[in-house]
Amino acid sequence: MEGFPEGLGGLGGLAERMRITLVEAAPERVVGTMPVAGNTQPYGLLHGGASCVLAETLGSVGAALHGATIGRPAALGVDINATHHRALRTGTVTGVATPVHLGGSVATYDIVITDPDGNRVCTARLTCLLRSP
């Protein structure tokens, strides 16, 4: 995707397998989608871990884009937490990552994941360490 820092090279194998798609990407806001189908737990509901993967993917992209502006484009997740609010069996979820803190060595993002009707499915917070490649 245009605007990615040199060497980021895409979203990675896990995000690709989960069919995460970036819609918008800037340090101030990252938006992406993920289908529920194929990302479910044994009861047929969206897996909480899948929501965490979407959240970490979007927050990490934002952190890497911010890091690129200060010469530290390698964003390494060091902490993630998530609260799951609603279960889904079908459809596509949308995640929006917005920064809480954009520092010189750490970036923290809030990520809100919603269903197609705009209902909150998950709220997550990700902190990334920013490093030079």
PyMOL commands that set and color helices and strands:
alter all, ss='L'
color gray80, all
select helices_A, chain A and resi 13-17+48-69
alter helices_A, ss='H'
color red, helices_A
select strands_A, chain A and resi 21-26+29-35+74-84+92-102+106-114+120-131
alter strands_A, ss='S'
color yellow, strands_A
deselect
rebuild
show_as cartoon
